[in-house]
């Protein structure tokens, strides 16, 4: 089915295609993401897509971009979320995702978004010109535990930035090693 037909007949399948892949599957085959989100840059500007999109779908997309180490797409998706002025992080409902790695990745990403948005807010950056209150995490995020084994989303030959910040980093606390700093670079 072409993107145009999906946009007309089932736009919700474009905002978050199902089934959801496991993070490690994405890391092993990044083409999965590009197949899932073919034309996403253009779709973000189309009202039919935007009206069916949800905050949690955007966060899932961010997680998938983290898995395949696509910093430009992560930055664009973060900015897309920021400028959806009616979307509040604290209002993202619990997706009840039964995959522990995906759930931990979601929670860490939401925590990072809260930190990033609050940092931008402290610098006076607004959402589409509207000053917004400090962001907070949804309650369910606090209840998401670390996963049992390390989820390493960084290639063996790549370096991952190490610092004192790592001890408090939401990904590190949940036993995830990932390039996620782009969340702060929008």
N, C-alpha and C positions, 0 to 999 in steps of 0.2 A: 504494500500500500504506500503510495507516495506521501510526502510530508503534507502536501496541500489537502489530499483526501483525509488524512488523519486529523488535520487542523479543522476541517469542516465537520467530520462525522464523529471523531473521538479525540478532541484536544487533550483530554485528561491523560491519555496514554503517552502523549509527548512530554508532559511535565515530569513524569516519573514512570518510565517504562517498567513493566513487570515481566518476569520475576526479577527480584533484586539479587545481584551477584554478591558473592562473598568477597570481602576485601582482598584476600590472598589471590582469588581468581582474577581480579582486576589487575593486581600487581604482576601476575604471570602473563596476562594477555591484555595489554592496554587498548587493543583494537575494540574490545568489548565496549568501552566508554564511547569511542568515536562512532560506533554503530548505533549505540543507544541515543546519542545526542547529536545526530547529524542535523546540521542547520540550526543549532541552538542559538548561535549569536544573532541570527536574523529573527528567530522565533521570539526572543526576549522583547522585541519591539512590536510584536503583533498583539493586538488587543484580545483576540480569541484565546491565545496562549496565556496571556497575563491574567485574564479573568478566571481561568481554570487552575492557575498555579496556586500553590500553597507554600507557606513558610517552610514546613517540614520537607517538602519536595526539594526546595532550594538547598536546604542543609544536606539532604541525601546527595544531591549533585556535587556539593562541595566535598563531601566525603569521598565520592568516587574520583574527583579530580586530585584529591590528596593521595589516594591509592596509586594513581598512575603518574604522580609527580608532574602535574600539569599546572605550573604556577600561574601562567597567564589566565587560564580558564578559571582557576580558583579566585584570582583577583577580580575578574569580571563578574563572577557569580556573587562574590561578597559585596561588590559595589551595587549589583542589581538588587540584592536583599536590602542594603542600606537605603536605597531610594524608593523602596516600597514602603512608604511612610505609615501605612496602616498595619504593617507587620511588626509585632512586638515579640521579642525573644521569649519573654516570660509567659506568653500566651500559647506557645507551641505545645500542642497536646502530646501526651505520651503515645508514641507510635506503637508501643507494645511489640517491638521487633524481637523475635525470639532467637535471633542470631547474636550470640554474645559479643563477637568481634565488631559487628556492624553497630550494635547498640552502644558499645564503649566508644567507638569512633564518633558516633552521633553526639553523645554526651560531651566528649572532649571538644568537638567542633563548636557546639553551642557555647560552652564555657569560654572558648577562645574568642568567639564572636562578641560575647558580652564584654570581655576585656578590651577588645579592639574598638568596639563602638563607644565604650565609656572613655577610652583614651582619646578618641577623636572628639567626643563631646567636651572633654576637658580642655581641648585646644580651640573650642568654639566652632568646630565643624558641625554643620546642621544636616538634616535630612530634607532635601528639596527646599531649603530655606526655612524650615520649621524647626525650632529648638525643641528637642525631645528630652524627656526625663532620663536619668541614668537607667541603664538596662540591668535586669537581673535574670538569673537562670530560672527556668521552670523548676518546680519542686522535684519532679521525677528525675532530673539530671543528677541531683545530689545522691540519689539512691543507686545509680549505676556503678557497679563495682569494677575493679580492675579485672582484666581477663587473666586466665590461668597461666598462659605462656606468652612470651613476647611476640607481638605482631610487628614484624619488621618490614616496613614499607619503603626502606631505603636500600638501594642496590648495594651489593657488597663493596664495590669499588668507590662508592660515594662516601663523603664525609657528612656527618650530621653535626650541626653546631652544638657544642657542649658549653654550658655555663652554669652558674649558680641558679639561674632561672629554671634550669631543667628539673630541679627537685620539686618545683611548684607547678610546672607545666602540666596542663590537663591531660595531655597525651601520655607523658611519662608516668604520671600517677596511675594511669589505667593500663600500663604495660604496653604502650604503643610507641614505636619509633617511626617518626614521619617528618617530612618537610612540610611544615604547616605555617611557617612564618609569614607567608604571603597574605594570610588573613589580615595582617596588620598593615599591608602595603597598598591599600586601595586609595 
